[in-house]
Amino acid sequence: MNTIELNFISTAGHGYLEVPFTTLWSYMNDKDISECSYVDYFKKTFYLEEDCDAPLFLKIAKEKDNVEITESYLEEIPSTAERLFHS
């Protein structure tokens, strides 16, 4: 069983689980993520919204591996991130 290390970001208004592209794709398809989450193509990172997308990802990941989460605070998620949009 592997251990994945993730960061939970609390902002002034909400919270997001920061998940690198390759980590997310190891467990699920990004098409399963709602448009409440963000994606940063520059940093190759998803910011999964705390109420629906982060719990879904964590449930799936914890079935296969150990998950360690650190917490940090930012005023807002990085400006290079944008809302996830599915066409």
C-alpha distances in whole Angstrom, upper triangle without the diagonal:
4,7,10,13,16,20,22,25,28,32,35,35,31,27,25,21,21,19,19,20,17,15,16,17,14,14,17,21,23,26,24,25,28,31,30,28,28,27,28,29,30,27,24,23,23,24,23,26,25,27,25,23,21,20,19,17,15,15,14,11,10,10,7,5,7,10,13,16,20,23,26,29,31,35,33,31,32,35,33,31,33,32,30,33,32,35
4,7,10,13,17,19,23,26,29,32,32,29,25,22,19,18,16,16,17,14,12,14,15,12,12,16,19,21,24,23,23,26,29,28,25,26,25,25,26,26,23,21,20,20,22,21,24,23,25,24,22,19,19,19,16,14,15,14,10,10,11,8,5,6,8,11,14,17,20,23,27,28,32,30,28,28,31,30,28,30,30,28,30,30,33
4,7,10,13,16,19,22,26,29,29,26,22,20,16,15,14,14,16,14,11,14,16,13,13,17,20,21,24,23,22,25,28,27,24,24,23,23,24,25,21,20,18,19,19,19,22,21,23,22,20,17,17,18,15,12,14,14,10,9,12,10,6,4,6,7,10,13,17,20,23,25,28,27,25,26,29,28,26,28,28,26,29,30,33
4,6,10,13,16,19,22,26,26,23,19,16,13,12,10,11,13,11,8,11,13,11,11,14,17,18,21,20,19,22,24,23,20,20,19,20,21,21,18,16,14,15,16,16,18,18,20,20,17,14,15,16,12,11,13,13,9,10,12,10,7,6,5,6,8,11,14,17,20,22,25,24,21,22,25,24,22,24,24,23,26,26,30
4,7,10,13,17,20,23,24,21,17,14,11,10,9,10,13,13,10,12,15,14,14,17,19,19,23,21,20,22,24,23,19,19,18,18,20,20,16,16,14,14,14,15,17,17,20,20,17,14,15,17,13,12,15,15,11,12,15,14,11,9,6,5,6,8,11,13,17,19,22,21,19,19,23,22,20,23,23,22,26,27,30
4,7,10,13,16,20,20,17,13,11,7,6,6,9,12,12,9,11,14,14,14,16,18,17,20,19,17,19,21,19,16,16,15,16,18,18,14,14,11,11,11,11,14,13,17,17,14,11,13,15,12,10,14,14,11,12,16,15,13,11,7,6,5,6,9,11,14,15,19,18,15,16,20,19,17,20,20,19,23,24,28
4,6,10,13,16,17,14,11,9,6,5,8,10,14,15,12,13,17,17,17,18,20,18,22,20,18,19,20,18,15,15,15,15,18,18,14,14,11,11,10,11,13,12,16,17,14,11,14,16,13,12,16,17,14,15,19,19,16,14,10,8,5,5,6,7,10,12,15,14,12,14,17,17,16,18,19,19,23,24,28
4,7,10,13,14,11,7,6,4,6,9,12,15,17,15,14,18,19,18,19,20,18,21,20,17,18,18,16,13,13,15,15,19,19,16,16,13,12,9,9,10,9,12,14,13,9,12,14,13,12,15,17,15,16,19,20,18,16,12,10,7,6,5,6,8,10,13,12,11,13,17,18,15,17,17,18,22,24,27
4,6,10,11,8,6,5,6,7,11,14,17,19,17,16,20,21,21,21,22,19,22,21,18,18,18,15,13,12,14,14,18,18,15,16,13,12,9,10,10,9,13,15,14,11,14,17,15,15,18,20,18,19,23,23,21,19,16,14,10,9,6,5,6,7,9,9,8,11,14,15,13,16,16,17,21,23,27
4,7,8,6,4,7,9,10,14,17,20,22,20,20,23,24,23,23,24,22,24,23,19,19,19,15,14,14,16,17,21,21,18,19,16,15,11,12,10,9,12,15,15,13,15,18,17,17,20,22,21,21,25,26,24,22,18,16,12,11,7,6,5,6,8,8,9,12,15,17,15,17,17,19,22,25,28
4,5,5,6,8,11,12,16,19,21,24,22,21,25,27,26,25,26,23,25,24,20,19,18,15,13,13,16,16,20,20,18,20,17,15,12,13,11,11,14,17,16,15,18,20,20,20,23,25,24,25,28,29,27,25,22,20,16,14,11,9,6,5,5,5,7,11,13,15,14,15,16,18,21,24,28
4,6,8,11,15,16,20,22,25,28,26,25,28,30,29,28,29,26,27,26,22,21,20,16,16,16,19,19,23,23,22,23,20,19,15,16,14,13,15,19,19,18,20,23,23,23,26,28,27,28,31,32,31,29,25,23,19,18,14,12,8,7,5,7,10,13,15,18,16,17,17,20,23,26,30
4,7,10,14,16,19,22,24,27,26,24,27,29,28,27,27,24,25,24,20,18,17,13,14,14,18,19,23,23,22,23,20,18,14,14,11,11,13,16,17,16,18,21,21,21,24,26,26,27,30,31,30,28,25,23,20,19,15,14,11,10,8,8,10,14,15,18,16,16,16,18,21,24,27
4,7,11,13,16,19,21,24,22,20,24,26,24,23,23,21,22,20,17,15,15,11,11,12,16,17,21,22,20,21,17,15,11,11,8,7,9,12,13,12,14,17,17,18,20,22,22,23,26,27,26,25,21,20,17,16,13,12,10,10,10,9,10,13,15,17,15,15,14,16,19,22,25
4,7,10,13,16,18,21,19,17,21,22,21,20,21,19,20,19,15,15,15,11,10,11,14,16,19,20,18,19,15,13,9,8,6,5,8,11,11,9,12,15,14,14,17,19,19,20,23,24,23,21,18,17,13,13,10,10,9,10,11,9,9,13,15,17,14,15,14,15,19,21,25
4,6,9,13,15,17,15,14,17,19,18,17,18,15,17,16,13,13,13,10,8,9,11,13,16,17,15,15,11,9,5,5,5,5,9,10,9,7,10,13,12,12,15,17,16,17,21,21,20,19,15,15,12,12,10,10,10,10,12,10,8,11,14,15,12,13,12,13,17,19,23
4,6,10,12,14,12,11,15,16,15,15,16,14,17,15,12,13,14,12,9,10,11,13,16,17,14,14,10,8,5,5,7,7,10,11,9,6,9,11,9,9,13,14,13,14,18,18,17,15,12,12,9,10,9,10,12,12,15,13,11,13,16,16,13,15,14,14,18,19,23
4,7,10,12,10,10,13,15,14,15,16,14,17,16,13,15,15,14,10,10,10,10,13,14,11,10,7,6,5,6,9,10,14,14,11,9,12,14,11,12,15,16,14,16,19,19,17,16,13,12,10,10,10,10,12,12,15,13,10,11,14,14,11,13,14,14,17,19,23
4,6,8,6,6,10,11,11,12,13,11,15,14,12,15,16,15,11,10,10,10,12,13,10,9,6,5,6,7,11,12,15,14,11,9,12,13,9,10,14,13,11,14,17,16,15,14,12,12,11,12,13,14,16,16,19,16,13,13,16,15,13,14,15,13,17,18,21
4,6,5,6,9,10,12,12,13,11,15,16,14,16,17,17,13,12,10,9,10,11,8,6,4,6,9,10,14,16,19,18,14,13,16,16,12,13,17,15,13,16,19,17,16,16,14,14,13,15,16,16,18,18,20,18,14,14,17,14,13,15,16,14,17,18,21
4,5,5,6,9,10,10,10,9,12,14,12,15,16,17,13,12,9,9,9,11,9,6,5,6,10,11,15,17,20,18,14,14,17,16,12,15,17,15,14,17,19,17,17,18,16,17,17,18,19,20,21,21,23,20,16,16,18,15,13,14,15,13,15,16,18
4,6,5,6,9,10,11,11,14,15,15,18,19,20,17,15,13,13,12,14,12,8,9,10,13,14,18,20,22,20,16,16,18,17,13,15,17,15,13,16,18,15,15,16,15,17,17,19,21,22,24,23,26,23,20,19,21,18,17,18,19,16,19,18,21
4,5,5,7,9,11,11,15,14,14,17,19,19,16,15,14,14,14,16,13,10,9,10,12,12,16,17,20,18,14,13,15,14,10,11,14,12,9,13,14,12,11,13,11,13,14,16,18,19,22,22,25,22,19,19,22,20,17,19,19,17,19,19,22
4,5,6,6,7,7,11,11,10,14,16,16,13,13,12,13,14,16,14,11,9,8,10,10,14,15,17,15,11,11,13,11,8,10,12,10,9,12,14,13,13,14,12,15,15,17,18,20,22,22,24,22,18,19,21,19,16,17,17,14,16,16,19
4,5,5,6,7,10,11,11,15,17,18,15,15,13,15,14,17,15,12,11,10,14,13,17,18,20,17,14,14,16,13,10,13,14,11,11,14,15,13,14,16,15,18,18,21,22,23,25,25,28,25,21,21,23,21,18,19,18,15,17,16,18
4,6,8,10,13,13,14,18,20,21,18,18,17,18,17,20,17,14,13,13,16,15,19,20,21,19,15,15,16,14,11,12,13,10,9,12,12,10,11,14,13,16,17,20,22,24,26,27,29,27,23,24,26,23,21,22,21,19,20,19,22
4,7,10,12,11,12,16,19,19,17,18,17,19,19,21,19,16,14,13,15,14,17,17,19,16,13,12,13,10,8,9,10,7,6,10,10,8,10,13,12,15,16,20,21,24,26,26,29,26,23,24,26,24,22,22,21,18,20,19,22
4,6,9,7,9,13,16,17,15,16,15,18,18,21,19,16,14,12,14,13,15,17,17,14,11,12,13,9,7,10,11,8,9,12,12,12,13,16,15,18,18,21,23,25,26,27,29,26,22,23,25,23,20,20,19,15,17,15,18
4,5,6,8,11,14,16,14,15,14,16,16,19,18,15,14,12,14,13,16,18,18,15,12,13,15,11,10,13,14,11,12,16,16,15,17,19,18,21,21,24,25,26,27,27,29,25,22,23,24,22,19,18,17,13,14,12,14
4,5,5,9,11,13,10,11,10,13,13,17,16,12,11,9,11,10,13,16,16,13,10,12,14,12,10,14,15,13,14,17,18,18,19,21,19,21,20,22,23,24,25,24,26,22,19,19,21,18,15,14,13,9,10,9,12
4,5,8,10,12,11,13,12,15,15,19,19,16,15,12,14,12,14,17,17,14,11,14,16,13,12,16,17,15,16,20,20,20,22,24,22,24,23,26,26,27,27,27,28,24,21,22,22,20,17,16,13,10,9,7,10
4,7,10,12,11,13,13,17,18,21,20,17,15,12,14,11,13,15,14,11,8,11,12,9,9,13,13,12,14,17,17,18,20,21,20,22,22,24,24,25,26,26,27,24,21,22,23,22,18,17,14,11,11,10,13
4,7,8,7,9,10,14,15,19,18,15,13,10,10,8,9,12,12,9,6,9,11,9,9,12,13,13,14,17,18,19,20,21,19,21,20,22,21,22,23,22,23,20,17,19,20,19,15,14,11,8,9,9,13
4,5,6,9,11,15,17,20,19,17,15,11,11,9,8,11,11,8,7,10,12,11,12,15,16,16,17,20,21,22,23,24,22,23,21,23,22,23,23,22,22,19,17,19,19,19,15,13,9,7,8,9,12
4,5,7,10,13,15,18,19,17,15,11,11,10,9,13,12,11,9,13,15,14,15,18,19,19,20,23,24,25,26,27,24,25,23,24,23,23,22,21,21,17,15,17,17,16,13,10,6,5,6,7,11
4,7,10,14,16,19,19,17,15,11,9,8,6,9,9,9,8,11,13,13,14,16,18,19,20,22,24,25,25,26,23,23,21,22,20,20,19,18,18,15,13,15,16,16,12,10,7,7,9,11,15
4,7,10,13,16,15,14,11,7,6,5,5,9,10,9,7,9,12,12,12,15,17,17,18,20,22,23,23,23,20,21,18,19,18,18,17,16,16,13,11,13,14,13,10,8,6,6,9,11,15
4,7,10,12,12,11,9,6,5,7,8,11,13,13,10,11,15,15,14,17,19,19,19,22,24,24,24,24,21,21,19,19,18,17,17,15,15,12,9,10,11,10,6,5,4,5,9,12,15
4,6,9,9,8,6,4,6,8,11,14,16,15,12,13,17,17,15,17,20,19,19,22,24,24,23,24,21,21,19,20,19,18,18,16,17,14,10,10,11,9,5,6,6,6,9,11,14
4,5,5,6,5,6,8,11,14,17,19,19,16,16,20,20,17,20,23,22,21,24,26,26,25,25,22,22,20,20,19,18,18,16,17,13,10,8,9,6,4,6,9,9,12,14,17
4,6,5,7,8,11,14,17,20,22,21,18,19,22,22,19,22,25,23,22,25,27,26,26,26,24,24,22,22,22,21,21,19,20,17,13,11,11,8,7,9,11,10,12,14,16
4,6,8,11,13,16,19,22,25,24,21,21,24,24,22,24,27,26,24,27,29,28,27,27,24,24,23,22,22,20,21,18,20,17,13,10,10,7,8,11,14,14,16,18,20
4,5,9,11,14,17,20,23,22,19,18,22,22,19,21,24,23,21,24,27,25,24,24,21,21,19,19,19,17,18,16,18,15,12,9,11,8,9,12,14,14,17,19,21
4,7,10,13,16,19,22,21,17,17,20,20,17,19,22,20,19,22,24,23,22,22,20,20,19,19,19,19,20,19,20,18,14,12,14,10,10,12,14,13,15,17,19
4,7,9,13,15,18,17,14,13,17,17,14,16,19,18,16,19,22,21,20,20,17,17,16,16,16,16,17,16,18,15,11,10,13,10,9,11,12,11,14,16,19
4,6,9,12,15,14,10,10,14,14,11,13,16,16,15,18,20,20,19,19,16,17,15,16,16,16,17,16,17,14,11,11,13,11,8,10,10,9,12,14,17
4,6,9,12,12,9,8,12,13,11,13,16,16,16,18,21,21,20,20,16,16,14,14,13,13,14,13,14,11,8,10,12,11,8,9,9,9,13,15,19
4,6,9,8,5,5,9,9,8,10,13,14,13,16,18,19,18,18,15,16,13,15,14,15,15,15,16,14,11,13,15,15,11,12,10,10,13,15,18
4,6,6,5,6,9,10,10,12,14,15,16,18,20,21,21,20,17,18,15,16,14,15,15,15,15,13,11,14,16,16,13,12,10,11,14,16,19
4,6,6,5,7,10,10,10,13,15,15,16,19,21,20,19,16,16,13,14,13,14,14,15,16,14,13,16,19,19,16,16,14,14,17,19,23
4,6,7,7,9,11,12,13,15,16,17,19,21,21,21,18,18,16,17,16,17,17,18,19,17,16,19,21,22,18,18,15,15,18,19,23
4,6,6,6,9,10,11,13,15,16,17,20,20,20,18,19,17,19,18,20,20,20,21,19,17,20,22,22,18,18,15,14,16,16,20
4,6,5,6,9,10,11,12,14,16,18,18,18,16,17,15,18,17,18,19,19,21,18,16,18,20,20,16,16,13,12,14,14,18
4,5,5,6,9,10,10,12,14,16,16,15,12,13,12,14,14,16,17,18,19,17,15,18,20,20,16,17,15,14,17,18,21
4,5,5,6,9,10,10,12,15,15,15,12,14,13,15,15,18,19,20,22,20,19,21,24,24,20,20,18,17,19,20,23
4,6,5,6,9,10,11,13,14,15,13,16,15,18,18,21,22,23,25,22,20,23,25,24,21,20,18,16,18,18,21
4,6,5,6,9,10,11,12,13,11,13,13,16,17,19,21,22,24,21,19,21,23,22,19,19,17,15,18,18,21
4,5,5,6,8,10,10,10,8,10,10,14,15,18,20,21,24,22,20,22,25,24,21,22,20,19,21,21,25
4,6,5,6,9,10,11,10,13,14,17,18,21,23,25,27,25,23,25,28,27,24,24,23,21,23,22,26
4,6,5,7,9,11,11,14,15,19,20,23,25,26,29,27,24,26,28,27,24,24,22,20,22,21,24
4,5,6,6,8,7,11,12,16,18,21,23,25,28,26,23,24,27,26,23,24,23,21,23,22,26
4,5,5,6,6,10,12,16,18,21,24,26,29,27,25,27,30,29,26,27,26,24,26,26,29
4,6,8,10,14,16,19,22,25,28,29,32,30,28,30,33,31,28,29,28,25,27,26,29
4,7,9,13,16,19,22,25,28,30,33,31,28,29,32,31,28,29,28,25,28,27,30
4,6,10,13,16,19,22,26,28,31,29,26,28,31,30,27,29,28,26,28,28,31
4,7,10,13,17,20,23,26,29,28,25,27,30,29,27,29,28,26,29,29,33
4,7,10,13,16,20,22,25,24,22,23,27,26,24,25,25,24,27,27,31
4,7,10,14,17,19,23,22,20,22,26,25,23,25,25,25,28,29,32
4,7,10,13,16,19,19,17,19,23,23,21,23,23,22,26,27,31
4,7,11,13,17,17,16,17,21,22,20,23,23,23,27,29,32
4,7,10,14,14,13,16,19,20,19,21,22,22,26,28,32
4,7,10,11,11,13,17,18,17,20,21,22,26,28,32
4,7,8,9,12,15,17,16,19,20,21,25,28,31
4,5,7,9,11,14,13,16,17,20,23,26,30
4,7,9,11,14,14,16,17,20,23,26,29
4,6,8,11,10,12,13,16,19,23,26
4,6,8,7,9,11,13,17,20,23
4,5,6,9,12,14,17,20,23
4,5,8,11,14,16,20,22
4,7,10,12,15,18,20
4,7,9,12,15,18
4,6,9,12,15
4,6,10,13
4,7,10
4,6
4
